[in-house]
């Protein structure tokens, strides 16, 4: 089941009301940084696995 456009719009409105319009960009920025760090950690883990296999 995929959410429809109405459900997504309702979620966005609720999030805006809970956190305020000024906080949303800050939250999105921190999520983006965390995602980048996670991907970097995965890449380093894969390098370690390849190095120990040889």
KOLFI-659844 format. One record per residue: residue number from 1; z, y, x of N, C-alpha, C in turn. Coordinates in steps of 0.1 Angstrom, whole numbers, padded with zeros to 4 digits, always signed. Example, Ala and Ser with C-alpha at 12.3 -4.5 7.8 and 13.67 -1.06 7.14 Angstrom:
// residues 2
   i   npz   npy   npx  capz  capy  capx   cpz   cpy   cpx
   1 +0078 -0057 +0132 +0078 -0045 +0123 +0078 -0033 +0132
   2 +0071 -0022 +0128 +0071 -0011 +0137 +0079 +0000 +0129
***
This chain:
// residues 54
   i   npz   npy   npx  capz  capy  capx   cpz   cpy   cpx
   1 +0000 -0012 +0008 +0000 +0000 +0000 +0000 +0012 +0009
   2 -0010 +0020 +0007 -0011 +0033 +0015 -0007 +0044 +0005
   3 +0001 +0054 +0011 +0005 +0065 +0002 -0007 +0074 -0001
   4 -0008 +0079 -0013 -0018 +0088 -0017 -0016 +0102 -0013
   5 -0025 +0111 -0016 -0024 +0125 -0012 -0012 +0132 -0019
   6 -0009 +0128 -0031 +0002 +0134 -0038 +0015 +0131 -0032
   7 +0017 +0118 -0028 +0029 +0114 -0021 +0031 +0120 -0008
   8 +0020 +0122 +0000 +0021 +0129 +0013 +0025 +0143 +0011
   9 +0019 +0150 +0001 +0022 +0164 -0002 +0037 +0166 -0006
  10 +0042 +0157 -0014 +0056 +0157 -0018 +0065 +0156 -0006
  11 +0061 +0146 +0003 +0069 +0144 +0015 +0069 +0156 +0024
  12 +0058 +0163 +0026 +0057 +0175 +0034 +0065 +0186 +0028
  13 +0065 +0187 +0015 +0073 +0198 +0009 +0088 +0195 +0010
  14 +0092 +0183 +0009 +0106 +0179 +0010 +0111 +0182 +0024
  15 +0103 +0178 +0034 +0106 +0180 +0048 +0107 +0195 +0051
  16 +0098 +0203 +0046 +0098 +0217 +0048 +0111 +0223 +0042
  17 +0115 +0219 +0030 +0127 +0224 +0024 +0139 +0220 +0032
  18 +0140 +0208 +0037 +0151 +0203 +0044 +0153 +0210 +0058
  19 +0142 +0211 +0065 +0144 +0216 +0079 +0140 +0231 +0080
  20 +0133 +0236 +0071 +0128 +0250 +0072 +0115 +0251 +0080
  21 +0107 +0261 +0077 +0094 +0262 +0083 +0095 +0265 +0098
  22 +0105 +0271 +0103 +0106 +0274 +0117 +0110 +0262 +0126
  23 +0116 +0252 +0120 +0121 +0240 +0128 +0110 +0230 +0129
  24 +0100 +0230 +0120 +0090 +0219 +0119 +0082 +0219 +0132
  25 +0077 +0230 +0137 +0069 +0229 +0150 +0078 +0224 +0161
  26 +0090 +0228 +0162 +0099 +0223 +0172 +0101 +0208 +0172
  27 +0103 +0203 +0160 +0105 +0189 +0158 +0092 +0181 +0162
  28 +0080 +0186 +0158 +0068 +0180 +0161 +0065 +0180 +0176
  29 +0069 +0191 +0183 +0068 +0192 +0197 +0076 +0181 +0204
  30 +0089 +0180 +0200 +0098 +0170 +0206 +0093 +0156 +0203
  31 +0087 +0153 +0192 +0082 +0140 +0189 +0070 +0137 +0198
  32 +0061 +0147 +0200 +0050 +0145 +0209 +0054 +0142 +0223
  33 +0064 +0149 +0228 +0069 +0147 +0241 +0075 +0133 +0243
  34 +0083 +0129 +0233 +0088 +0115 +0233 +0078 +0105 +0233
  35 +0067 +0107 +0225 +0056 +0097 +0225 +0049 +0097 +0238
  36 +0047 +0108 +0245 +0041 +0108 +0258 +0050 +0101 +0268
  37 +0063 +0103 +0268 +0072 +0096 +0277 +0072 +0081 +0275
  38 +0071 +0077 +0262 +0071 +0063 +0259 +0058 +0056 +0264
  39 +0047 +0063 +0262 +0034 +0058 +0268 +0034 +0057 +0283
  40 +0040 +0067 +0289 +0042 +0067 +0304 +0050 +0055 +0308
  41 +0061 +0052 +0301 +0070 +0041 +0305 +0063 +0028 +0303
  42 +0055 +0027 +0292 +0047 +0014 +0290 +0037 +0012 +0302
  43 +0031 +0023 +0306 +0021 +0021 +0317 +0028 +0017 +0330
  44 +0039 +0023 +0333 +0047 +0019 +0345 +0052 +0005 +0344
  45 +0056 +0000 +0332 +0060 -0013 +0330 +0049 -0023 +0332
  46 +0037 -0020 +0328 +0025 -0028 +0330 +0022 -0029 +0345
  47 +0023 -0018 +0352 +0020 -0018 +0366 +0030 -0027 +0374
  48 +0043 -0026 +0370 +0053 -0035 +0376 +0050 -0050 +0373
  49 +0046 -0053 +0361 +0043 -0067 +0357 +0031 -0072 +0366
  50 +0021 -0064 +0368 +0009 -0068 +0375 +0013 -0070 +0390
  51 +0021 -0061 +0395 +0025 -0061 +0409 +0034 -0074 +0412
  52 +0042 -0078 +0402 +0051 -0090 +0405 +0043 -0103 +0403
  53 +0032 -0102 +0395 +0024 -0114 +0393 +0016 -0118 +0406
  54 +0013 -0109 +0414 +0004 -0112 +0426 +0012 -0117 +0437
***
